[in-house]
Amino acid sequence: MSTILDELDAVVAAPRHHKVLLEDDRIRVLETLILPGEETAVHTHVWSGYLYIVNWSDFVRYDADRNVMLDSSSLASPPAPGSAIWAPPLPPHSLLNVGNTNIHVILTEFKHSADPSTTHIGLPVAK
């Protein structure tokens, strides 16, 4: 990771909402917990991986300039608790929990990342 990305890494830039559960030279497992009404600081995810959904809530993801990247209420079918979904790398963003329940996910990041242009469930990735 470059210096700028290091400063914006989720664990560094938004430690209140991201916690490392496990890390080695190949993977990093993060726990993310965002309570209703809370917003993360601007941060990035430079590696792709899988999100295990412990609990889901509607959210709005903003880019670093406060433009809406995604409003999850527009998803045709949000992921159910207990499911796992692909997560591409994400550029600088913040996430606001606009729902009534916690957002609680476990992200397993692969440090040898796949194609960063991939997307899932309508979550856009800037190039």
DSSP file (Angstrom, degrees, kcal/mol; ACC not computed):
  #  RESIDUE AA STRUCTURE BP1 BP2  ACC     N-H-->O    O-->H-N    N-H-->O    O-->H-N    TCO  KAPPA ALPHA  PHI   PSI    X-CA   Y-CA   Z-CA
    1    1 A M              0   0    0      0, 0.0     2,-0.0     0, 0.0     8,-0.0   0.000 360.0 360.0 360.0 144.7    0.0    0.0    0.0
    2    2 A S     >  -     0   0    0      1,-0.1     4,-2.6     4,-0.0     5,-0.2  -0.295 360.0-101.2 -76.1 169.4    1.2    3.5   -0.7
    3    3 A T  H  > S+     0   0    0      2,-0.2     4,-2.1     1,-0.2     5,-0.2   0.915 122.8  50.3 -58.7 -45.3    1.6    6.1    2.1
    4    4 A I  H  > S+     0   0    0      1,-0.2     4,-1.4     2,-0.2    -1,-0.2   0.931 112.7  46.4 -61.1 -44.8   -1.7    7.8    1.3
    5    5 A L  H  > S+     0   0    0      1,-0.2     4,-0.8     2,-0.2    -1,-0.2   0.871 108.1  57.2 -66.8 -35.0   -3.6    4.5    1.3
    6    6 A D  H >< S+     0   0    0     -4,-2.6     3,-0.7     1,-0.2    -1,-0.2   0.919 107.3  48.2 -58.8 -42.5   -1.9    3.5    4.5
    7    7 A E  H 3< S+     0   0    0     -4,-2.1    -1,-0.2     1,-0.2    -2,-0.2   0.794 116.8  43.0 -68.4 -28.0   -3.3    6.6    6.2
    8    8 A L  H 3< S+     0   0    0     -4,-1.4    36,-2.9    -5,-0.2    -1,-0.2   0.405  81.4 130.6 -99.3   1.4   -6.7    5.9    4.8
    9    9 A D  B XX>S-a   44   0A   0     -4,-0.8     4,-3.4    -3,-0.7     3,-0.7  -0.279  70.3-116.3 -53.9 140.1   -6.7    2.2    5.6
   10   10 A A  H 3>5S+     0   0    0     34,-1.3     4,-1.8     1,-0.3     7,-0.2   0.840 113.5  47.8 -50.7 -42.0   -9.9    1.2    7.4
   11   11 A V  H 345S+     0   0    0      2,-0.2    -1,-0.3     1,-0.2     7,-0.1   0.844 119.6  38.7 -72.4 -33.1   -8.1    0.2   10.6
   12   12 A V  H <45S+     0   0    0     -3,-0.7    -2,-0.2    -6,-0.2    -1,-0.2   0.925 125.2  34.5 -80.5 -49.2   -6.0    3.4   10.7
   13   13 A A  H  <5S+     0   0    0     -4,-3.4    -3,-0.2     1,-0.2    -2,-0.2   0.775 133.1  25.2 -81.7 -28.0   -8.5    6.0    9.5
   14   14 A A    >X< +     0   0    0     -4,-1.8     3,-1.4    -5,-0.5     4,-1.0  -0.404  68.0 150.5-134.2  58.0  -11.7    4.5   11.1
   15   15 A P  T 34  +     0   0    0      0, 0.0    -1,-0.1     0, 0.0    -2,-0.1   0.726  67.0  68.4 -67.7 -20.9  -10.5    2.4   14.1
   16   16 A R  T 34 S+     0   0    0      1,-0.2     3,-0.1    -3,-0.1    17,-0.1   0.794 114.4  28.4 -65.6 -26.0  -13.8    3.0   16.0
   17   17 A H  T <4 S+     0   0    0     -3,-1.4    16,-1.5    -7,-0.2     2,-0.4   0.510 116.3  60.9-114.6  -7.6  -15.6    0.9   13.4
   18   18 A H  E  <  +B   32   0B   0     -4,-1.0     2,-0.4    -8,-0.2    14,-0.2  -0.984  54.6 178.2-128.5 131.0  -12.9   -1.5   12.2
   19   19 A K  E     -B   31   0B   0     12,-2.2    12,-2.9    -2,-0.4     2,-0.5  -0.997  28.3-126.2-133.5 132.3  -11.0   -4.1   14.2
   20   20 A V  E     +B   30   0B   0     -2,-0.4    10,-0.2    10,-0.2     3,-0.1  -0.650  27.0 174.3 -76.9 124.1   -8.4   -6.6   13.0
   21   21 A L  E    S-     0   0B   0      8,-3.4     2,-0.3    -2,-0.5    -1,-0.2   0.749  70.6  -3.0 -95.8 -32.2   -9.3  -10.1   14.1
   22   22 A L  E     +B   29   0B   0      7,-1.3     7,-3.2     2,-0.0    -1,-0.4  -0.967  63.9 176.2-159.8 140.9   -6.5  -11.9   12.3
   23   23 A E  E     +B   28   0B   0     -2,-0.3     2,-0.2     5,-0.2     5,-0.2  -0.967   9.5 150.7-152.3 137.7   -3.8  -10.9    9.9
   24   24 A D        -     0   0    0      3,-2.5    -2,-0.0    -2,-0.3     0, 0.0  -0.744  64.5 -73.5-142.1-164.8   -0.9  -12.7    8.2
   25   25 A D  S    S+     0   0    0     -2,-0.2     3,-0.1     1,-0.2    -2,-0.0   0.619 128.5  35.6 -74.4  -9.7    1.0  -12.1    5.0
   26   26 A R  S    S+     0   0    0      1,-0.2    85,-2.7    85,-0.1    86,-0.4   0.746 120.3  19.9-111.0 -34.8   -1.9  -13.4    2.8
   27   27 A I  E     - C   0 110B   0     83,-0.2    -3,-2.5    84,-0.1     2,-0.4  -0.898  49.1-158.5-136.1 162.7   -5.1  -12.3    4.5
   28   28 A R  E     -BC  23 109B   0     81,-1.8    81,-3.5    -2,-0.3     2,-0.6  -0.976  11.5-155.5-140.0 131.5   -6.6   -9.9    6.9
   29   29 A V  E     -BC  22 108B   0     -7,-3.2    -8,-3.4    -2,-0.4    -7,-1.3  -0.936  16.0-172.3-109.9 120.1   -9.9  -10.5    8.8
   30   30 A L  E     -BC  20 107B   0     77,-3.1    77,-2.8    -2,-0.6     2,-0.5  -0.875  16.7-148.4-112.8 143.0  -11.7   -7.3    9.9
   31   31 A E  E     -BC  19 106B   0    -12,-2.9   -12,-2.2    -2,-0.4     2,-0.5  -0.948  16.7-166.4-104.5 130.2  -14.7   -6.9   12.1
   32   32 A T  E     +BC  18 105B   0     73,-3.0    73,-2.2    -2,-0.5     2,-0.4  -0.974   9.9 175.8-118.9 129.0  -16.9   -3.9   11.2
   33   33 A L  E     + C   0 104B   0    -16,-1.5     2,-0.5    -2,-0.5    71,-0.2  -0.972   1.7 173.9-135.2 118.7  -19.6   -2.6   13.6
   34   34 A I  E     - C   0 103B   0     69,-2.7    69,-2.7    -2,-0.4     3,-0.1  -0.970  20.5-145.9-128.3 114.9  -21.5    0.5   12.8
   35   35 A L    >   -     0   0    0     -2,-0.5     3,-2.3    67,-0.2    62,-0.3  -0.326  40.9 -73.5 -76.1 159.5  -24.4    1.4   15.1
   36   36 A P  T 3  S+     0   0    0      0, 0.0    -1,-0.2     0, 0.0    62,-0.2  -0.270 121.6  14.7 -53.5 133.2  -27.6    3.1   13.9
   37   37 A G  T 3  S+     0   0    0     60,-2.4     2,-0.2     1,-0.3    61,-0.1   0.284  99.1 123.1  85.0 -11.3  -26.9    6.8   13.1
   38   38 A E    <   -     0   0    0     -3,-2.3    59,-2.7    58,-0.0     2,-0.4  -0.538  43.6-160.3 -85.3 151.3  -23.1    6.4   13.2
   39   39 A E  B     -F   96   0C   0     57,-0.2    57,-0.2    -2,-0.2     2,-0.1  -0.996  14.3-129.4-129.7 137.2  -20.9    7.3   10.3
   40   40 A T        -     0   0    0     55,-2.1     2,-0.1    -2,-0.4   -26,-0.1  -0.373  28.6-105.1 -75.7 159.8  -17.3    6.1    9.7
   41   41 A A        -     0   0    0      1,-0.1    54,-0.2   -31,-0.1     2,-0.1  -0.433  56.1 -76.9 -71.8 160.8  -14.4    8.3    9.0
   42   42 A V  S    S+     0   0    0     52,-0.1     2,-0.3    -2,-0.1    52,-0.2  -0.431  73.5 148.1 -62.2 131.2  -13.3    8.4    5.3
   43   43 A H  E     -G   93   0C   0     50,-2.8    50,-2.3    48,-0.2     2,-0.3  -0.927  34.5-128.2-155.2 174.0  -11.3    5.3    4.7
   44   44 A T  E     -a    9   0C   0    -36,-2.9   -34,-1.3    -2,-0.3     2,-0.4  -0.833   5.3-149.5-126.3 166.2  -10.3    2.7    2.0
   45   45 A H  E     -G   90   0C   0     45,-2.0    45,-2.8    -2,-0.3   -36,-0.1  -0.918  17.0-179.2-130.9 107.3  -10.3   -1.0    1.5
   46   46 A V        +     0   0    0     -2,-0.4     2,-0.4    43,-0.2    -1,-0.1   0.604  61.2  62.9 -87.7 -11.5   -7.4   -1.8   -0.9
   47   47 A W  S    S-     0   0    0     41,-0.1    43,-0.1    43,-0.1    64,-0.1  -0.880  76.5-129.0-115.4 146.6   -7.9   -5.5   -1.1
   48   48 A S        +     0   0    0     62,-0.5    62,-3.3    -2,-0.4     2,-0.3  -0.391  45.0 128.5 -80.0 167.1  -10.8   -7.6   -2.3
   49   49 A G  E     -ED  87 109B   0     38,-2.2    38,-3.2    60,-0.3     2,-0.4  -0.957  52.8 -61.3 176.1-158.0  -12.4  -10.3   -0.2
   50   50 A Y  E     -ED  86 108B   0     58,-1.9    58,-2.8    -2,-0.3     2,-0.5  -0.959  31.2-146.8-121.8 138.1  -15.6  -11.7    1.2
   51   51 A L  E     -ED  85 107B   0     34,-3.2    34,-2.3    -2,-0.4     2,-0.6  -0.901   7.1-156.1 -99.7 124.6  -18.0  -10.1    3.6
   52   52 A Y  E     -ED  84 106B   0     54,-3.3    54,-2.3    -2,-0.5     2,-0.8  -0.915  19.2-137.4 -96.8 121.7  -19.8  -12.3    6.1
   53   53 A I  E     + D   0 105B   0     30,-3.1    29,-3.9    -2,-0.6    30,-0.3  -0.709  33.7 165.8 -87.4 108.9  -23.0  -10.6    7.1
   54   54 A V  E    S-     0   0B   0     50,-2.0     2,-0.3    -2,-0.8    51,-0.2   0.884  78.7  -6.6 -81.7 -46.6  -23.7  -10.9   10.8
   55   55 A N  E     - D   0 104B   0     49,-2.4    49,-2.5    26,-0.1    -1,-0.4  -0.983  69.8-150.5-151.0 142.0  -26.3   -8.1   10.7
   56   56 A W        +     0   0    0     -2,-0.3     2,-0.3    47,-0.2    47,-0.1  -0.855  16.5 168.6-116.0 147.4  -27.5   -5.8    8.0
   57   57 A S        -     0   0    0     -2,-0.3    15,-0.1    42,-0.1    41,-0.1  -0.976  44.0 -89.6-149.2 152.0  -28.9   -2.3    8.1
   58   58 A D        +     0   0    0     -2,-0.3    41,-1.3    39,-0.1    40,-1.3  -0.335  53.0 173.7 -62.2 146.2  -29.6    0.3    5.4
   59   59 A F  E     -H   97   0C   0     38,-0.3    13,-2.6    39,-0.2     2,-0.4  -0.953  31.2-134.7-147.5 163.7  -26.6    2.6    4.7
   60   60 A V  E     -HI  96  71C   0     36,-2.1    36,-2.7    -2,-0.3     2,-0.5  -0.998  18.8-153.8-122.2 126.7  -25.5    5.4    2.5
   61   61 A R  E     -HI  95  70C   0      9,-3.2     8,-3.4    -2,-0.4     9,-1.6  -0.891  13.4-167.1-101.6 127.9  -21.9    5.2    1.2
   62   62 A Y  E     -HI  94  68C   0     32,-2.3    32,-2.1    -2,-0.5     6,-0.2  -0.853  16.1-129.0-111.2 146.2  -20.3    8.6    0.3
   63   63 A D  E >   -H   93   0C   0      4,-2.7     3,-2.2    -2,-0.3    30,-0.2  -0.269  46.5 -85.3 -79.8-178.9  -17.1    9.2   -1.6
   64   64 A A  T 3  S+     0   0    0     28,-0.8    29,-0.1     1,-0.3    -1,-0.1   0.699 131.9  52.7 -64.1 -18.4  -14.4   11.5   -0.2
   65   65 A D  T 3  S-     0   0    0      2,-0.1    -1,-0.3     0, 0.0     3,-0.1   0.259 120.9-106.2 -99.4  11.3  -16.3   14.5   -1.7
   66   66 A R  S <  S+     0   0    0     -3,-2.2     2,-0.3     1,-0.3    -2,-0.1   0.666  71.8 144.5  71.7  20.5  -19.6   13.5    0.0
   67   67 A N        -     0   0    0      1,-0.1    -4,-2.7     2,-0.0     2,-0.4  -0.714  59.6-106.4 -82.4 140.7  -21.2   12.3   -3.3
   68   68 A V  E     +I   62   0C   0     -2,-0.3    -6,-0.3    -6,-0.2     3,-0.1  -0.548  38.3 176.3 -71.4 122.6  -23.4    9.3   -2.8
   69   69 A M  E    S-     0   0C   0     -8,-3.4     2,-0.3    -2,-0.4    -7,-0.2   0.797  70.9  -4.7 -89.5 -38.3  -21.8    6.2   -4.1
   70   70 A L  E     -I   61   0C   0     -9,-1.6    -9,-3.2    53,-0.1     2,-0.6  -0.950  47.5-159.6-159.5 134.9  -24.6    3.9   -3.0
   71   71 A D  E >   -I   60   0C   0     -2,-0.3     3,-2.4   -11,-0.2   -11,-0.2  -0.974  19.9-152.2-110.8 111.3  -27.8    4.1   -1.0
   72   72 A S  G >  S+     0   0    0    -13,-2.6     3,-1.7    -2,-0.6   -12,-0.1   0.689  88.1  74.9 -63.5 -17.9  -28.4    0.4    0.0
   73   73 A S  G 3  S+     0   0    0    -14,-0.4    -1,-0.3     1,-0.3   -13,-0.1   0.687  89.0  62.3 -66.9 -14.2  -32.2    1.0    0.1
   74   74 A S  G <  S+     0   0    0     -3,-2.4    -1,-0.3     3,-0.0    -2,-0.2   0.523  77.8 112.3 -86.8  -5.5  -32.0    0.9   -3.7
   75   75 A L    <   -     0   0    0     -3,-1.7    47,-0.1    -4,-0.2    46,-0.0  -0.457  68.6-137.5 -69.1 137.5  -30.7   -2.7   -3.7
   76   76 A A  S    S+     0   0    0      1,-0.3    -1,-0.1    -2,-0.2    -3,-0.0   0.904  92.5   3.1 -61.2 -42.7  -33.1   -5.3   -5.1
   77   77 A S  S    S-     0   0    0     44,-0.0    -1,-0.3    -3,-0.0     3,-0.1  -0.819  77.5-144.2-148.7 105.8  -32.4   -7.7   -2.4
   78   78 A P        -     0   0    0      0, 0.0   -22,-0.0     0, 0.0   -20,-0.0  -0.312  38.9 -89.4 -65.9 152.5  -30.0   -6.9    0.4
   79   79 A P        -     0   0    0      0, 0.0     3,-0.1     0, 0.0     6,-0.0  -0.337  43.3-125.3 -63.5 143.1  -27.8   -9.7    1.7
   80   80 A A    >   -     0   0    0      1,-0.1     3,-2.0    -3,-0.1   -27,-0.3  -0.608  31.9 -91.3 -87.7 147.4  -29.3  -11.7    4.6
   81   81 A P  T 3  S+     0   0    0      0, 0.0   -27,-0.2     0, 0.0    -1,-0.1  -0.325 116.5  34.1 -53.0 138.2  -27.5  -12.3    7.9
   82   82 A G  T 3  S+     0   0    0    -29,-3.9     2,-0.2     1,-0.4   -28,-0.1   0.375  97.2 110.9  92.4  -3.7  -25.5  -15.4    7.7
   83   83 A S    <   -     0   0    0     -3,-2.0   -30,-3.1   -30,-0.3     2,-0.4  -0.619  57.0-142.0 -99.7 163.5  -24.7  -14.9    4.0
   84   84 A A  E     -E   52   0B   0    -32,-0.2     2,-0.3    -2,-0.2   -32,-0.2  -0.975  18.2-175.0-124.3 140.0  -21.3  -14.1    2.4
   85   85 A I  E     -E   51   0B   0    -34,-2.3   -34,-3.2    -2,-0.4     2,-0.1  -0.956  31.5 -99.8-134.8 152.5  -20.8  -11.8   -0.5
   86   86 A W  E     -E   50   0B   0     -2,-0.3   -36,-0.2   -36,-0.2    34,-0.0  -0.449  33.6-161.7 -68.2 140.5  -17.8  -10.7   -2.7
   87   87 A A  E     -E   49   0B   0    -38,-3.2   -38,-2.2    -2,-0.1     3,-0.1  -0.949   2.5-157.0-129.2 110.3  -16.3   -7.3   -1.7
   88   88 A P        -     0   0    0      0, 0.0   -41,-0.1     0, 0.0    31,-0.1  -0.312  40.6 -78.7 -74.7 167.0  -14.1   -5.5   -4.2
   89   89 A P        -     0   0    0      0, 0.0   -43,-0.2     0, 0.0   -41,-0.1  -0.326  50.4-145.8 -58.3 151.1  -11.6   -2.9   -3.2
   90   90 A L  E     -G   45   0C   0    -45,-2.8   -45,-2.0   -43,-0.1     3,-0.1  -0.981   3.0-133.2-126.3 136.7  -13.1    0.4   -2.4
   91   91 A P  E     -     0   0C   0      0, 0.0   -48,-0.2     0, 0.0   -46,-0.0  -0.138  62.3 -46.6 -71.8 178.2  -11.7    3.9   -2.9
   92   92 A P  E    S+     0   0C   0      0, 0.0   -28,-0.8     0, 0.0     2,-0.3  -0.225  83.3 142.2 -51.7 130.2  -11.9    6.5   -0.1
   93   93 A H  E     -GH  43  63C   0    -50,-2.3   -50,-2.8   -30,-0.2     2,-0.3  -0.972  40.7-139.9-159.6 164.6  -15.4    6.6    1.3
   94   94 A S  E     - H   0  62C   0    -32,-2.1   -32,-2.3    -2,-0.3     2,-0.4  -0.904  17.3-144.3-126.5 162.1  -17.4    6.9    4.5
   95   95 A L  E     - H   0  61C   0     -2,-0.3   -55,-2.1   -34,-0.2     2,-0.5  -0.988   6.4-161.6-134.7 125.5  -20.5    4.9    5.4
   96   96 A L  E     -FH  39  60C   0    -36,-2.7   -36,-2.1    -2,-0.4     2,-0.9  -0.920  16.9-138.5-107.8 122.4  -23.5    6.2    7.3
   97   97 A N  E     + H   0  59C   0    -59,-2.7   -60,-2.4    -2,-0.5   -38,-0.3  -0.719  28.5 170.4 -79.8 107.7  -25.9    3.7    9.0
   98   98 A V        +     0   0    0    -40,-1.3   -39,-0.2    -2,-0.9    -1,-0.2   0.359  49.5  87.4-100.1   3.1  -29.3    5.1    8.2
   99   99 A G  S    S-     0   0    0    -41,-1.3   -62,-0.2     2,-0.2   -42,-0.1  -0.153  85.7-110.7 -92.1-170.6  -31.2    2.0    9.4
  100  100 A N  S    S+     0   0    0    -64,-0.1     2,-0.3     2,-0.1   -43,-0.1   0.371  91.7  57.1-104.4   1.9  -32.5    1.0   12.8
  101  101 A T  S    S-     0   0    0    -43,-0.1    -2,-0.2   -66,-0.1     2,-0.1  -0.823  91.2 -84.1-128.8 168.7  -30.1   -1.9   13.5
  102  102 A N        -     0   0    0     -2,-0.3     2,-0.6   -67,-0.1   -67,-0.2  -0.385  28.3-135.0 -68.5 145.6  -26.4   -2.4   13.7
  103  103 A I  E     +C   34   0B   0    -69,-2.7   -69,-2.7   -47,-0.1     2,-0.4  -0.941  35.5 171.6 -93.6 119.9  -24.3   -3.0   10.6
  104  104 A H  E     +CD  33  55B   0    -49,-2.5   -49,-2.4    -2,-0.6   -50,-2.0  -0.942   3.7 156.8-137.5 112.1  -22.1   -5.9   11.7
  105  105 A V  E     -CD  32  53B   0    -73,-2.2   -73,-3.0    -2,-0.4     2,-0.5  -0.949  34.6-142.0-135.6 154.1  -19.8   -7.7    9.1
  106  106 A I  E     -CD  31  52B   0    -54,-2.3   -54,-3.3    -2,-0.3     2,-0.6  -0.983  22.1-161.5-114.2 120.5  -16.7   -9.8    9.0
  107  107 A L  E     -CD  30  51B   0    -77,-2.8   -77,-3.1    -2,-0.5     2,-0.7  -0.913   7.5-163.2-108.3 120.0  -14.5   -8.9    6.0
  108  108 A T  E     -CD  29  50B   0    -58,-2.8   -58,-1.9    -2,-0.6     2,-0.4  -0.906  16.8-161.8-100.3 109.8  -11.8  -11.4    4.9
  109  109 A E  E     -CD  28  49B   0    -81,-3.5   -81,-1.8    -2,-0.7     2,-0.6  -0.745  11.1-143.5 -96.4 138.1   -9.4   -9.5    2.7
  110  110 A F  E >   -C   27   0B   0    -62,-3.3     3,-1.1    -2,-0.4   -62,-0.5  -0.897   3.9-154.2-101.6 116.5   -7.0  -11.2    0.3
  111  111 A K  T 3  S+     0   0    0    -85,-2.7   -84,-0.1    -2,-0.6    -1,-0.1   0.595  93.5  61.4 -70.3  -9.3   -3.8   -9.3    0.1
  112  112 A H  T 3  S-     0   0    0    -86,-0.4    -1,-0.3   -64,-0.1   -85,-0.0  -0.136  96.7-156.7-102.8  35.2   -3.1  -10.7   -3.4
  113  113 A S    <   -     0   0    0     -3,-1.1    -2,-0.1   -65,-0.1   -66,-0.1   0.518   7.6-128.4 -16.5 143.3   -6.3   -9.0   -4.6
  114  114 A A        -     0   0    0      1,-0.2   -66,-0.1    -4,-0.1    -1,-0.0  -0.090  63.2 -37.9 -81.7-170.6   -8.3  -10.0   -7.6
  115  115 A D    >   -     0   0    0      1,-0.2     3,-1.6     2,-0.1    -1,-0.2  -0.358  54.7-150.9 -56.1 114.9   -9.4   -7.6  -10.4
  116  116 A P  T 3  S+     0   0    0      0, 0.0    -1,-0.2     0, 0.0    -2,-0.0   0.555  87.8  71.3 -70.6  -6.0  -10.3   -4.3   -8.7
  117  117 A S  T 3  S+     0   0    0    -29,-0.1     8,-0.2     2,-0.0    -2,-0.1   0.522  75.6 107.2 -86.6  -2.9  -12.8   -3.4  -11.3
  118  118 A T    <   -     0   0    0     -3,-1.6     2,-0.3     6,-0.1    -4,-0.0  -0.381  49.9-169.0 -73.6 153.1  -15.2   -6.1  -10.2
  119  119 A T        -     0   0    0     -2,-0.1     2,-0.3   -32,-0.1   -33,-0.1  -0.883   7.8-158.3-133.6 166.8  -18.4   -5.2   -8.4
  120  120 A H  B >   -J  123   0D   0      3,-0.6     3,-3.3    -2,-0.3   -35,-0.0  -0.986  69.5  -2.2-145.4 153.3  -21.1   -7.0   -6.4
  121  121 A I  T 3  S-     0   0    0     -2,-0.3   -44,-0.0     1,-0.3    -1,-0.0   0.742 126.3 -58.6  33.9  40.0  -24.7   -6.3   -5.5
  122  122 A G  T 3  S+     0   0    0      1,-0.2    -1,-0.3   -47,-0.1    -3,-0.0   0.648  93.6 144.8  76.5  14.1  -24.4   -2.9   -7.1
  123  123 A L  B <   -J  120   0D   0     -3,-3.3    -3,-0.6   -53,-0.1    -1,-0.2  -0.775  43.4-141.6 -87.9 107.1  -21.5   -1.6   -5.0
  124  124 A P        -     0   0    0      0, 0.0     2,-0.5     0, 0.0    -6,-0.1  -0.304   9.8-152.5 -74.1 151.5  -19.5    0.5   -7.5
  125  125 A V        -     0   0    0     -8,-0.2     2,-0.2   -35,-0.1   -35,-0.1  -0.989  13.0-136.5-122.5 124.9  -15.8    0.7   -7.6
  126  126 A A              0   0    0     -2,-0.5     0, 0.0     1,-0.1     0, 0.0  -0.542 360.0 360.0 -77.6 145.0  -14.0    3.8   -8.9
  127  127 A K              0   0    0     -2,-0.2    -1,-0.1   -10,-0.0   -10,-0.0   0.423 360.0 360.0 -99.0 360.0  -11.1    3.2  -11.3
